[in-house]
Amino acid sequence: MKKTFKSILTVLSLTAVAFISNAQSVMVGGAAMYPTKNIIENAVNSKDHTTLVAAVKAADLVDALSGKGPFTVFAPENSAFDKLPEGTVGTLVMPENKATLSGILTYHVLSGKYDAADLMKAIKMGNGKATMKTLQGEELTFKMKGKKKIEVMDAKGGTALVTIPNIYQSNGVIHSIDTVLMPGM
């Protein structure tokens, strides 16, 4: 009886430790990203993702990314948008370009919750690369860059590096990236 009680107590303690470690917030763009909030509720607080948030609003994707999910979002930082040719962002957020903008943004989203460990496992099982279909319909390719960094390749051969992985949300996970990914469209 005493042994059973100790076993149960040990299991409960380990469960509590696992829950607490998974439930911690991550600092992104000077703001805490809380795992109890959804993708949009957290993203609006990141100073590093203001361009992305404005684009999501212009594409009318706020409700979709606030939904149940789960989603995996590869979130370009402001500096990623700065790499695009001058005037690109301004043109894309115009109402007449909403469909194109929506296609580009949904190309950064996977259905399901894939943290860095899941992506690395898929890369390993794929003998060095993994491909996954985005909500936009085209695929992204994942490879390792060194031993711990994940590189994402788009349909045009451009690459982005995951700069901050595993930003857990109530409806998925965000991985911050340094380059905007472009679909073949």
C-alpha positions as CSV (number, residue, x, y, z in Angstrom):
1,M,0.0,0.0,0.0
2,K,2.8,2.4,1.0
3,K,4.6,1.5,-2.2
4,T,1.5,2.1,-4.4
5,F,1.0,5.5,-2.7
6,K,4.6,6.5,-3.4
7,S,4.3,5.4,-7.0
8,I,1.1,7.4,-7.5
9,L,2.8,10.4,-5.8
10,T,5.8,10.1,-8.1
11,V,3.7,9.9,-11.2
12,L,1.7,13.0,-10.1
13,S,4.9,14.9,-9.4
14,L,6.4,14.1,-12.8
15,T,3.1,15.1,-14.5
16,A,3.1,18.4,-12.7
17,V,6.7,19.1,-13.6
18,A,6.0,18.2,-17.3
19,F,2.9,20.5,-17.3
20,I,4.7,23.4,-15.7
21,S,7.7,23.1,-18.1
22,N,5.3,23.1,-21.1
23,A,3.2,25.9,-19.8
24,Q,6.0,28.5,-19.5
25,S,5.8,31.7,-21.5
26,V,8.5,32.6,-24.0
27,M,9.7,36.2,-24.6
28,V,9.3,37.4,-28.2
29,G,9.6,40.9,-29.4
30,G,9.8,42.2,-25.8
31,A,6.6,40.5,-24.7
32,A,5.7,37.3,-23.0
33,M,3.9,34.8,-25.2
34,Y,1.5,32.9,-23.0
35,P,0.6,29.3,-23.8
36,T,-2.9,30.0,-22.5
37,K,-3.5,32.6,-25.3
38,N,-4.1,31.8,-28.9
39,I,-1.9,32.7,-31.9
40,I,-3.4,36.1,-32.5
41,E,-3.7,37.1,-28.9
42,N,0.0,36.6,-28.5
43,A,1.3,37.8,-31.8
44,V,-0.3,41.3,-31.4
45,N,2.0,41.8,-28.4
46,S,5.3,41.1,-30.2
47,K,7.2,44.2,-31.4
48,D,9.1,41.8,-33.8
49,H,5.9,40.8,-35.6
50,T,4.0,44.0,-36.2
51,T,4.2,43.7,-40.0
52,L,2.9,40.1,-39.9
53,V,0.0,41.1,-37.7
54,A,-0.9,44.0,-40.0
55,A,-0.8,41.6,-43.0
56,V,-2.9,39.0,-41.2
57,K,-5.5,41.7,-40.5
58,A,-5.4,42.9,-44.1
59,A,-6.0,39.3,-45.3
60,D,-8.9,38.8,-42.9
61,L,-7.2,35.8,-41.3
62,V,-7.6,37.0,-37.7
63,D,-10.6,34.8,-37.0
64,A,-9.1,31.7,-38.7
65,L,-5.9,31.9,-36.7
66,S,-7.8,32.6,-33.5
67,G,-9.8,29.4,-34.1
68,K,-9.4,26.0,-32.4
69,G,-6.6,24.7,-34.6
70,P,-4.2,23.3,-33.9
71,F,-1.9,25.2,-36.2
72,T,1.8,25.5,-36.6
73,V,2.8,29.0,-37.8
74,F,6.1,30.0,-39.2
75,A,6.0,33.7,-38.3
76,P,8.3,36.0,-40.3
77,E,9.8,38.7,-38.1
78,N,9.7,42.4,-39.2
79,S,13.3,42.1,-40.5
80,A,12.1,39.3,-42.8
81,F,9.6,41.6,-44.5
82,D,12.3,44.2,-44.8
83,K,14.2,41.8,-47.0
84,L,11.4,41.9,-49.6
85,P,11.8,44.4,-52.5
86,E,10.8,47.9,-51.6
87,G,7.0,48.5,-51.9
88,T,6.1,44.8,-51.8
89,V,4.4,44.8,-48.4
90,G,2.5,48.0,-49.2
91,T,1.3,46.5,-52.4
92,L,0.3,43.2,-50.8
93,V,-1.9,44.8,-48.1
94,M,-4.0,46.7,-50.6
95,P,-7.6,45.3,-50.8
96,E,-7.2,44.3,-54.4
97,N,-4.3,42.0,-53.5
98,K,-6.1,40.3,-50.6
99,A,-6.2,36.8,-52.3
100,T,-2.4,36.9,-53.0
101,L,-1.6,38.1,-49.5
102,S,-3.8,35.4,-48.0
103,G,-2.1,32.8,-50.2
104,I,1.4,33.9,-49.0
105,L,0.3,34.0,-45.3
106,T,-1.5,30.6,-45.3
107,Y,1.7,29.2,-46.9
108,H,3.3,29.8,-43.5
109,V,0.7,27.7,-41.7
110,L,0.5,23.9,-41.2
111,S,-2.6,22.1,-39.9
112,G,-1.6,20.4,-36.7
113,K,0.8,21.2,-33.9
114,Y,4.5,20.5,-34.8
115,D,7.1,21.7,-32.3
116,A,10.8,21.6,-33.1
117,A,11.2,18.0,-31.8
118,D,8.4,16.9,-34.1
119,L,10.0,18.6,-37.1
120,M,13.5,17.2,-36.3
121,K,12.0,13.7,-36.0
122,A,10.3,14.1,-39.4
123,I,13.6,15.3,-40.9
124,K,15.5,12.4,-39.4
125,M,12.8,9.9,-40.6
126,G,13.0,11.5,-44.1
127,N,16.8,10.9,-44.3
128,G,17.6,14.6,-43.9
129,K,14.5,16.4,-45.1
130,A,10.8,16.5,-44.5
131,T,8.0,18.0,-46.6
132,M,4.7,19.1,-45.2
133,K,1.6,20.5,-46.9
134,T,0.6,24.1,-45.9
135,L,-3.0,25.4,-45.5
136,Q,-2.3,27.2,-48.8
137,G,-1.9,23.8,-50.5
138,E,1.7,23.8,-51.5
139,E,4.5,22.2,-49.5
140,L,7.4,23.4,-47.3
141,T,10.6,21.5,-47.0
142,F,12.4,21.2,-43.7
143,K,16.1,20.4,-43.2
144,M,18.6,20.7,-40.3
145,K,21.1,23.6,-40.4
146,G,23.8,22.3,-38.1
147,K,22.7,20.2,-35.2
148,K,20.1,22.3,-33.6
149,K,18.7,24.8,-36.1
150,I,15.8,24.1,-38.5
151,E,15.8,25.5,-42.0
152,V,12.6,25.9,-44.0
153,M,12.7,25.9,-47.8
154,D,9.8,27.4,-49.9
155,A,8.6,26.4,-53.3
156,K,10.9,28.9,-55.0
157,G,14.0,27.6,-53.3
158,G,14.2,30.4,-50.7
159,T,15.2,29.5,-47.2
160,A,14.3,30.7,-43.7
161,L,15.9,29.8,-40.5
162,V,13.8,29.2,-37.3
163,T,15.1,31.8,-34.9
164,I,12.8,31.2,-32.0
165,P,11.2,27.7,-31.9
166,N,8.4,26.3,-29.8
167,I,6.3,29.4,-28.9
168,Y,3.4,27.4,-27.6
169,Q,-0.1,28.7,-28.0
170,S,-3.5,27.4,-26.8
171,N,-4.3,26.6,-30.5
172,G,-0.9,25.5,-31.7
173,V,2.7,26.6,-31.9
174,I,4.6,29.4,-33.5
175,H,8.2,29.3,-34.8
176,S,9.6,32.7,-35.5
177,I,11.6,32.8,-38.8
178,D,14.0,35.3,-40.4
179,T,12.7,35.2,-44.0
180,V,9.3,35.4,-45.7
181,L,8.5,32.1,-47.5
182,M,7.0,32.4,-51.0
183,P,4.7,29.8,-52.6
184,G,5.1,28.9,-56.2
185,M,1.7,30.3,-57.1
